[in-house]
Amino acid sequence: MAAVFFHHVVGDLTCGKPEVVELLDTGTLEDAARAIAASPEGVVPVWRPRATPDEPPSGARFIGMISALDIAAFVAASGVGDRAMRAVVGEVVQPNPGLLREIDPGTRLIDVLELMRHGVKRFLVRKSGSWRGITKRFSVLYNGKWLKNMESTSPSAASSSRQQSSSSGSADRFCCLSREDVLRFLIGCLGALAPIPLTQISSLGAINPQYSYVEASAPAMEAIQKIPQDPCAIAVVETTPDGARKILGDISAYKLWKCDYVSAAWALANLSAGQFVIGADENGSTPILALPEPPISPSSPVEEIGPGRSPRAKKFSSRSIGFLSNSQANQMSAWRTRSAYHRGRSTPLTCKSTSTLAAVMAQMLSHRATHVWVMDAESEEDGDLVGVVGYTEIFNAATRSTCPSPTTS
């Protein structure tokens, strides 16, 4: 199984990846919202501007990452609605250069997984073809060719390759690999990873019991103060008299991935966590540019947004992101009749503690989620919340029997 991680390099994952598009810290939150809608995991890297127009992407210019939750929380705290979306990204992003690492395309996959296990979420990798065949010694084969044959290339061919590399250095293109890209690669190697993919996540120790949660009756704004960085999610629960926690939903960057941030901010500031999560999923798949304008009643104060843009109400109904109406919200005290609320799109993404690692991996990829909540398989009905599985837990489980370093002859 270890051969999968030692014989593959990160360059194998760059095929078909688009060239990196940088979100600058001088851009607006509207720019960030559109970039997030087109990205995996609901987060995007933020960069400092280039010193010169032809300067290539560099990890030295990376500042941190901004998520959908960051934007919604900032707009909610500002209390100025649409005007907050014109704020500069640099005012919102939290500097954290350790979230991205610039690496060589010949870096072995086991090293990439180790970096991700320690908090790296993005990799900046060169996409140019000049590096092909120049991989690490530990890789027995690359692209179906034995490295011994590749190393025996004639001196003239090697010289030509070096000349091509030096002449095209300025034209190097880069892509940005995410944890989702690595997970998609691993799920394509399930046979080579056997028997781990068919092992229960409870047996692999892949369930993180140290999850963050908040009671459904707590204000949504209070909940977002407790959200951890990885996964960027907090469970909204109802605690039963016997101490078990029943999950109603979660507040996360993943759930707010493509939402109307102004309406979501209104809901964060005015609704409880339980009310927020029941409606948050309803708009989860709606692109930002396709969202309808909230209705403006004759009594609603409006503000002019600018030339060519329609006025919007300063306060927004939760209907604009699929939240409950007032009559439905009054029924929130009857959470025990959960079947009426937790069906279809309002259901949180969950699995059983007896689920296999392959099933959880497929579930995350099919929903493009960053985490899956784990329910006790032995509990009745919907089950009790016992933990969460994210990227870190999956990478730890997939590499649990891998040697610290490959053997060399």
PANU-507946 format. One record per residue (C-alpha): z, x, y; residue in three letters. Coordinates in Angstrom, 1 decimal. Example, Ala and Ser with C-alpha at 12.3 -4.5 7.8 and 13.67 -1.06 7.14 Angstrom:
// PANU-507946
R      w      u      v residu
R    7.8   12.3   -4.5    ALA
R    7.1   13.7   -1.1    SER
// end
This chain:
// PANU-507946
R      w      u      v residu
R    0.0    0.0    0.0    MET
R    0.8    2.9    2.4    ALA
R   -2.9    3.9    2.3    ALA
R   -3.8    0.9    4.5    VAL
R   -1.6    2.3    7.3    PHE
R   -2.4    6.0    6.8    PHE
R   -6.1    5.8    6.2    HIS
R   -7.0    3.6    9.1    HIS
R   -7.0    4.5   12.8    VAL
R   -6.7    2.3   15.8    VAL
R  -10.4    2.8   16.6    GLY
R  -11.1    0.5   13.6    ASP
R   -9.6   -2.3   15.6    LEU
R  -11.7   -1.9   18.7    THR
R  -15.0   -3.2   17.3    CYS
R  -16.1   -6.2   19.2    GLY
R  -13.3   -5.9   21.8    LYS
R  -14.4   -6.5   25.4    PRO
R  -13.9   -3.9   28.0    GLU
R  -10.6   -4.2   29.8    VAL
R  -10.5   -6.4   32.9    VAL
R   -7.7   -5.3   35.2    GLU
R   -5.3   -7.7   37.0    LEU
R   -4.2   -5.8   40.1    LEU
R   -0.8   -6.1   41.6    ASP
R   -2.5   -7.0   44.9    THR
R   -4.0  -10.2   43.4    GLY
R   -2.5  -13.6   43.7    THR
R   -0.7  -15.7   41.1    LEU
R   -3.8  -17.9   41.0    GLU
R   -5.7  -14.8   39.8    ASP
R   -2.9  -14.1   37.2    ALA
R   -3.0  -17.7   36.0    ALA
R   -6.8  -17.5   35.2    ARG
R   -6.3  -14.1   33.5    ALA
R   -3.5  -15.4   31.4    ILE
R   -5.5  -18.4   30.3    ALA
R   -8.1  -16.0   28.8    ALA
R   -5.7  -13.6   27.2    SER
R   -3.7  -13.6   23.9    PRO
R    0.1  -14.2   23.9    GLU
R    0.2  -15.8   27.4    GLY
R    0.8  -12.5   29.1    VAL
R   -1.5   -9.9   30.9    VAL
R   -1.0   -6.3   32.0    PRO
R   -0.7   -5.6   35.7    VAL
R   -2.2   -2.5   37.2    TRP
R   -2.2   -0.5   40.5    ARG
R   -5.5   -0.3   42.3    PRO
R   -7.8    2.5   41.4    ARG
R   -7.8    5.5   43.8    ALA
R  -11.6    5.6   43.6    THR
R  -14.1    2.9   42.5    PRO
R  -15.3    5.1   39.5    ASP
R  -11.8    6.0   38.3    GLU
R  -11.4    5.0   34.6    PRO
R   -8.5    2.8   33.4    PRO
R   -5.4    4.8   32.9    SER
R   -1.9    4.1   31.5    GLY
R   -0.5    5.9   34.6    ALA
R   -1.6    2.9   36.8    ARG
R    0.1    0.3   34.5    PHE
R    3.0   -1.4   36.1    ILE
R    4.2   -4.1   33.7    GLY
R    3.2   -7.5   32.3    MET
R    3.3  -10.9   33.8    ILE
R    3.6  -14.1   31.7    SER
R    3.0  -17.8   32.1    ALA
R    6.7  -18.3   32.2    LEU
R    7.2  -15.7   35.0    ASP
R    4.7  -17.6   37.1    ILE
R    6.3  -21.0   36.4    ALA
R    9.8  -19.7   37.0    ALA
R    8.8  -18.1   40.3    PHE
R    7.1  -21.2   41.6    VAL
R   10.1  -23.3   40.6    ALA
R   12.5  -21.0   42.4    ALA
R   10.4  -20.9   45.5    SER
R   10.3  -24.6   46.0    GLY
R    7.0  -24.5   48.0    VAL
R    4.6  -25.7   45.3    GLY
R    1.0  -24.6   45.6    ASP
R    1.8  -22.2   48.4    ARG
R    3.8  -20.1   45.9    ALA
R    0.6  -19.6   43.8    MET
R   -0.8  -17.6   46.7    ARG
R    2.0  -15.1   46.4    ALA
R    1.1  -11.5   45.4    VAL
R    1.4  -10.6   41.7    VAL
R    3.4   -7.5   42.7    GLY
R    6.2   -9.7   44.0    GLU
R    6.6  -11.4   40.6    VAL
R    5.9   -8.8   37.9    VAL
R    8.9   -6.8   36.6    GLN
R    8.0   -3.1   36.4    PRO
R    8.1   -1.9   32.8    ASN
R    5.7    0.9   32.0    PRO
R    6.9    1.2   28.4    GLY
R    5.1   -2.0   27.4    LEU
R    1.7   -0.3   27.4    LEU
R    0.7    3.0   25.9    ARG
R   -2.6    4.8   26.3    GLU
R   -3.6    6.3   23.0    ILE
R   -6.5    8.1   21.3    ASP
R   -8.8    6.0   19.1    PRO
R   -8.1    8.4   16.3    GLY
R   -4.4    7.4   16.2    THR
R   -3.3    6.3   12.8    ARG
R   -2.3    2.7   12.3    LEU
R    1.2    3.5   11.0    ILE
R    1.9    5.2   14.3    ASP
R    0.7    2.2   16.2    VAL
R    2.9   -0.1   14.2    LEU
R    5.9    2.2   14.8    GLU
R    5.3    2.1   18.6    LEU
R    5.0   -1.7   18.5    MET
R    8.3   -2.0   16.5    ARG
R    9.9   -0.1   19.4    HIS
R    8.6   -2.4   22.2    GLY
R    5.1   -1.5   23.0    VAL
R    2.9   -4.6   23.4    LYS
R   -0.4   -3.3   24.5    ARG
R   -2.6   -0.2   23.8    PHE
R   -5.3    1.2   26.1    LEU
R   -8.0    2.6   23.8    VAL
R  -11.3    4.3   24.6    ARG
R  -14.3    2.4   23.3    LYS
R  -17.0    5.0   23.8    SER
R  -18.8    6.2   20.7    GLY
R  -18.2    9.9   21.4    SER
R  -15.0   10.0   19.3    TRP
R  -16.6    8.7   16.0    ARG
R  -15.9   11.0   13.2    GLY
R  -13.3   13.0   15.1    ILE
R  -10.3   11.5   13.5    THR
R   -7.0   12.8   12.1    LYS
R   -6.7   14.9    9.0    ARG
R   -4.5   12.4    7.3    PHE
R   -7.4    9.9    7.2    SER
R   -9.0   10.4    3.8    VAL
R  -12.0    8.3    4.8    LEU
R  -13.3    6.6    7.9    TYR
R  -16.0    3.9    8.1    ASN
R  -16.7    4.3    4.4    GLY
R  -17.5    8.1    4.7    LYS
R  -15.4   10.9    3.3    TRP
R  -14.1   13.1    6.0    LEU
R  -14.9   16.2    4.0    LYS
R  -18.6   15.4    4.3    ASN
R  -18.2   14.6    8.0    MET
R  -16.4   17.9    8.6    GLU
R  -19.3   19.7    6.9    SER
R  -21.7   18.5    9.5    THR
R  -24.1   21.2   10.6    SER
R  -23.1   23.3   13.7    PRO
R  -26.1   22.1   15.6    SER
R  -25.1   18.5   15.1    ALA
R  -21.5   19.3   16.1    ALA
R  -22.7   21.0   19.2    SER
R  -24.9   18.0   20.1    SER
R  -22.0   15.7   19.6    SER
R  -19.8   17.8   22.0    ARG
R  -22.6   17.8   24.6    GLN
R  -23.0   14.0   24.3    GLN
R  -19.2   13.6   24.7    SER
R  -19.0   15.8   27.8    SER
R  -22.1   14.2   29.4    SER
R  -20.9   10.6   28.8    SER
R  -17.2   11.2   29.7    GLY
R  -17.5    9.4   33.0    SER
R  -19.1    6.4   31.3    ALA
R  -16.2    5.9   28.9    ASP
R  -15.2    2.3   28.4    ARG
R  -11.7    1.1   27.5    PHE
R  -10.3   -1.9   25.8    CYS
R   -6.8   -3.3   25.6    CYS
R   -5.4   -4.0   22.1    LEU
R   -2.6   -6.6   21.7    SER
R   -0.2   -7.2   18.9    ARG
R   -2.4  -10.2   17.9    GLU
R   -5.3   -7.7   17.3    ASP
R   -3.1   -5.7   15.0    VAL
R   -1.9   -8.8   13.1    LEU
R   -5.4  -10.0   12.6    ARG
R   -6.3   -6.6   11.1    PHE
R   -3.3   -6.8    8.8    LEU
R   -4.1  -10.3    7.5    ILE
R   -7.5   -9.0    6.5    GLY
R   -5.8   -6.4    4.3    CYS
R   -3.5   -8.8    2.4    LEU
R   -4.7   -7.5   -1.0    GLY
R   -3.9   -4.0   -0.1    ALA
R   -0.4   -5.0    1.1    LEU
R    0.6   -6.8   -2.1    ALA
R    3.1   -7.9   -3.1    PRO
R    4.7   -8.0    0.3    ILE
R    2.5  -10.8    1.8    PRO
R    3.5  -13.2   -1.0    LEU
R    7.2  -12.4   -0.7    THR
R    9.5  -14.9    1.0    GLN
R   10.5  -13.9    4.6    ILE
R   14.2  -14.4    3.7    SER
R   13.8  -11.8    0.9    SER
R   12.0   -9.4    3.3    LEU
R   14.7   -9.6    5.9    GLY
R   12.0  -10.8    8.4    ALA
R   14.2  -13.6    9.8    ILE
R   15.9  -12.7   13.1    ASN
R   19.1  -14.8   13.2    PRO
R   19.9  -13.5   16.8    GLN
R   17.7  -16.0   18.5    TYR
R   18.4  -17.5   22.0    SER
R   19.0  -21.2   22.3    TYR
R   20.2  -23.8   24.8    VAL
R   21.4  -27.3   24.5    GLU
R   18.9  -30.0   25.3    ALA
R   21.2  -31.5   28.0    SER
R   21.3  -28.3   30.0    ALA
R   19.0  -27.9   33.0    PRO
R   15.7  -26.3   32.3    ALA
R   16.2  -23.8   35.1    MET
R   19.4  -22.7   33.5    GLU
R   17.6  -22.2   30.2    ALA
R   15.0  -19.8   31.6    ILE
R   17.7  -17.4   32.7    GLN
R   18.6  -16.8   29.1    LYS
R   15.1  -16.1   27.7    ILE
R   14.8  -12.7   26.0    PRO
R   11.8  -10.5   26.3    GLN
R   10.7  -10.5   22.7    ASP
R    9.9  -13.1   21.7    PRO
R    9.8  -14.6   25.2    CYS
R   11.2  -17.9   24.0    ALA
R   14.4  -19.9   23.9    ILE
R   15.0  -22.7   21.4    ALA
R   16.1  -26.1   22.9    VAL
R   18.5  -27.6   20.3    VAL
R   20.8  -30.5   19.6    GLU
R   24.0  -29.4   17.9    THR
R   25.3  -31.8   15.3    THR
R   29.0  -32.4   14.7    PRO
R   29.0  -30.1   11.7    ASP
R   27.7  -27.2   13.9    GLY
R   24.1  -27.2   12.7    ALA
R   21.3  -26.9   15.3    ARG
R   18.3  -29.2   15.3    LYS
R   15.4  -27.8   17.3    ILE
R   13.7  -30.1   19.7    LEU
R   11.2  -27.5   21.0    GLY
R   11.2  -24.3   22.9    ASP
R   10.6  -22.9   26.4    ILE
R    8.4  -19.9   26.2    SER
R    5.4  -18.1   27.6    ALA
R    3.4  -19.3   24.6    TYR
R    4.1  -23.0   25.4    LYS
R    3.2  -22.6   29.0    LEU
R    0.1  -20.5   28.2    TRP
R   -2.5  -22.7   29.9    LYS
R   -0.5  -25.2   31.8    CYS
R   -0.6  -26.4   35.4    ASP
R    2.0  -24.0   36.8    TYR
R    2.9  -26.1   39.9    VAL
R    3.6  -29.2   37.8    SER
R    5.5  -27.1   35.2    ALA
R    7.6  -25.6   38.0    ALA
R    8.5  -29.1   39.2    TRP
R    9.6  -30.0   35.8    ALA
R   11.6  -26.8   35.4    LEU
R   13.4  -27.5   38.6    ALA
R   14.1  -31.2   38.0    ASN
R   14.3  -31.9   34.3    LEU
R   16.7  -31.0   31.5    SER
R   15.6  -28.6   28.8    ALA
R   15.2  -31.5   26.4    GLY
R   13.0  -33.5   28.7    GLN
R   11.0  -30.4   29.5    PHE
R   10.1  -29.4   25.9    VAL
R    9.2  -32.9   24.8    ILE
R    6.5  -33.0   27.4    GLY
R    5.6  -29.3   27.7    ALA
R    3.4  -29.2   24.6    ASP
R    1.3  -32.2   25.7    GLU
R   -0.6  -30.0   28.2    ASN
R   -0.4  -26.8   26.2    GLY
R   -4.2  -26.7   25.4    SER
R   -5.5  -27.9   28.7    THR
R   -7.3  -25.1   30.7    PRO
R   -6.1  -24.6   34.2    ILE
R   -9.5  -25.2   35.8    LEU
R   -9.8  -28.6   34.0    ALA
R   -6.5  -30.0   35.1    LEU
R   -6.7  -33.2   37.2    PRO
R   -5.1  -33.3   40.6    GLU
R   -1.8  -35.2   40.6    PRO
R   -2.1  -38.6   42.2    PRO
R   -1.0  -38.9   45.9    ILE
R    0.7  -42.1   46.9    SER
R    0.5  -43.3   50.6    PRO
R    4.1  -42.4   51.0    SER
R    3.9  -38.9   49.6    SER
R    3.9  -36.1   52.1    PRO
R    1.0  -33.8   51.7    VAL
R    0.0  -30.4   52.9    GLU
R   -3.4  -28.9   53.6    GLU
R   -4.2  -26.1   51.2    ILE
R   -7.1  -24.6   53.0    GLY
R  -10.9  -25.1   53.7    PRO
R  -12.7  -26.6   50.8    GLY
R   -9.6  -27.6   48.9    ARG
R   -8.1  -31.1   48.6    SER
R   -4.6  -31.8   49.7    PRO
R   -1.9  -32.1   47.1    ARG
R    1.4  -33.8   47.1    ALA
R    4.4  -31.6   47.6    LYS
R    6.2  -33.2   44.7    LYS
R    4.6  -33.8   41.4    PHE
R    5.1  -36.3   38.7    SER
R    5.8  -34.9   35.2    SER
R    2.9  -37.0   34.0    ARG
R    0.5  -34.3   35.3    SER
R    1.5  -32.0   32.4    ILE
R    2.1  -34.8   29.9    GLY
R    5.8  -35.2   30.4    PHE
R    7.8  -38.4   29.7    LEU
R    7.7  -41.3   32.0    SER
R   10.9  -42.5   33.6    ASN
R   11.3  -45.3   31.0    SER
R   10.8  -42.8   28.2    GLN
R   13.1  -40.2   29.7    ALA
R   15.9  -42.8   29.7    ASN
R   15.7  -42.8   26.0    GLN
R   16.6  -39.1   25.7    MET
R   20.2  -40.1   24.8    SER
R   18.8  -41.3   21.5    ALA
R   17.8  -37.9   20.2    TRP
R   18.9  -38.7   16.7    ARG
R   15.9  -40.9   16.3    THR
R   13.8  -37.8   16.5    ARG
R   10.9  -38.9   14.4    SER
R    9.5  -40.8   17.4    ALA
R    9.5  -37.7   19.5    TYR
R    8.8  -34.8   17.2    HIS
R    5.4  -35.6   15.7    ARG
R    2.1  -34.0   16.6    GLY
R    1.8  -31.7   19.6    ARG
R    5.4  -32.1   20.6    SER
R    6.6  -30.5   17.4    THR
R    7.8  -26.9   17.7    PRO
R    6.1  -24.4   15.5    LEU
R    8.4  -23.9   12.5    THR
R    8.5  -22.6    8.9    CYS
R   10.9  -22.6    6.1    LYS
R   13.1  -19.7    5.1    SER
R   11.3  -19.8    1.8    THR
R    7.9  -19.4    3.4    SER
R    5.9  -16.3    2.5    THR
R    5.1  -13.6    5.0    LEU
R    1.3  -14.3    4.6    ALA
R    1.9  -18.0    5.4    ALA
R    3.8  -17.1    8.6    VAL
R    1.2  -14.6    9.7    MET
R   -1.6  -17.2    9.2    ALA
R    0.5  -19.8   11.1    GLN
R    1.0  -17.5   14.1    MET
R   -2.7  -16.5   14.2    LEU
R   -4.0  -20.1   13.8    SER
R   -1.9  -21.3   16.7    HIS
R   -2.2  -18.0   18.6    ARG
R    1.6  -18.1   18.8    ALA
R    4.0  -15.2   19.4    THR
R    6.8  -16.6   17.2    HIS
R    7.7  -19.2   14.6    VAL
R   11.1  -20.8   14.3    TRP
R   12.7  -20.7   10.9    VAL
R   14.4  -23.7    9.3    MET
R   16.9  -23.6    6.4    ASP
R   15.0  -24.6    3.3    ALA
R   18.1  -26.1    1.7    GLU
R   19.0  -28.5    4.5    SER
R   17.9  -32.1    4.5    GLU
R   15.3  -33.8    6.7    GLU
R   13.8  -31.5    9.4    ASP
R   16.2  -28.7    8.5    GLY
R   18.7  -26.6   10.5    ASP
R   17.5  -23.8   12.7    LEU
R   18.5  -20.4   11.2    VAL
R   16.3  -17.9   13.1    GLY
R   13.0  -16.8   14.4    VAL
R   10.1  -14.6   13.3    VAL
R    8.0  -12.7   15.8    GLY
R    5.6   -9.8   15.8    TYR
R    8.4   -7.2   15.5    THR
R    9.8   -8.9   12.4    GLU
R    6.4   -9.1   10.8    ILE
R    5.6   -5.5   11.5    PHE
R    9.0   -4.4   10.1    ASN
R    8.4   -6.4    7.0    ALA
R    4.9   -5.3    6.4    ALA
R    5.9   -1.6    6.6    THR
R    9.3   -1.8    4.9    ARG
R    8.1    0.2    1.8    SER
R    5.9    2.6    3.8    THR
R    6.9    6.3    3.7    CYS
R    8.0    7.8    7.0    PRO
R    5.1   10.2    6.9    SER
R    2.2   10.8    4.6    PRO
R    2.2   13.5    2.0    THR
R   -0.2   16.3    2.6    THR
R   -1.8   18.7    0.1    SER
// end
